[in-house]
């Protein structure tokens, strides 16, 4: 239930604070966010998935 904008903001803050790794736990098939985006599916498609 998180939007792409919220994930972007989180990663921007982590970069600013020099946090080397952000671990996200979720399901790309979860209910969609009220705002736009499918961040887990987008990160997986971009190869940012481990």
Kinemage of the C-alpha trace (Angstrom):
@kinemage 1
@onewidth
@group {chain A} dominant
@subgroup {mainchain}
@vectorlist {calphas} color= white
{ca unk a 1} P 0.000 0.000 0.000
{ca unk a 2} L 2.933 2.295 -0.590
{ca unk a 3} L 3.185 4.575 -3.595
{ca unk a 4} L 6.125 5.072 -5.926
{ca unk a 5} L 6.502 8.626 -4.637
{ca unk a 6} L 6.753 7.403 -1.039
{ca unk a 7} L 9.431 4.855 -1.961
{ca unk a 8} L 11.317 7.523 -3.917
{ca unk a 9} L 11.239 9.836 -0.893
{ca unk a 10} L 12.435 7.052 1.407
{ca unk a 11} L 15.350 6.207 -0.891
{ca unk a 12} L 16.235 9.887 -1.280
{ca unk a 13} L 16.397 10.271 2.513
{ca unk a 14} L 18.499 7.108 2.811
{ca unk a 15} L 20.913 8.471 0.209
{ca unk a 16} L 21.134 11.848 1.952
{ca unk a 17} L 21.864 10.148 5.277
{ca unk a 18} L 24.321 7.762 3.571
{ca unk a 19} L 22.403 4.702 4.652
{ca unk a 20} L 23.995 1.950 2.532
{ca unk a 21} L 21.025 -0.406 2.320
{ca unk a 22} L 17.266 -0.188 2.592
{ca unk a 23} L 15.370 -3.438 3.021
{ca unk a 24} L 11.798 -3.406 1.763
{ca unk a 25} L 9.428 -6.237 2.559
{ca unk a 26} L 6.257 -6.555 0.593
{ca unk a 27} L 4.322 -8.320 -2.086
{ca unk a 28} L 4.069 -7.013 -5.619
{ca unk a 29} L 0.583 -8.556 -5.763
{ca unk a 30} L -0.633 -6.682 -2.680
{ca unk a 31} L -3.474 -4.229 -2.802
{ca unk a 32} L -2.524 -1.154 -4.746
{ca unk a 33} L -1.638 2.149 -3.182
{ca unk a 34} L -4.197 4.919 -3.165
{ca unk a 35} L -1.597 7.027 -4.951
{ca unk a 36} L 0.058 6.039 -8.228
{ca unk a 37} L 2.588 3.303 -8.689
{ca unk a 38} L 3.548 -0.289 -8.075
{ca unk a 39} L 6.932 0.179 -6.413
{ca unk a 40} L 7.725 -3.455 -5.609
{ca unk a 41} L 7.009 -4.556 -9.172
{ca unk a 42} L 8.964 -1.554 -10.521
{ca unk a 43} L 12.010 -2.302 -8.340
{ca unk a 44} L 11.915 -5.945 -9.389
{ca unk a 45} L 11.686 -4.982 -13.073
{ca unk a 46} L 14.644 -2.600 -12.632
{ca unk a 47} L 16.782 -5.387 -11.191
{ca unk a 48} L 16.817 -3.887 -7.698
{ca unk a 49} L 15.518 -7.099 -6.203
{ca unk a 50} L 17.446 -9.638 -4.141
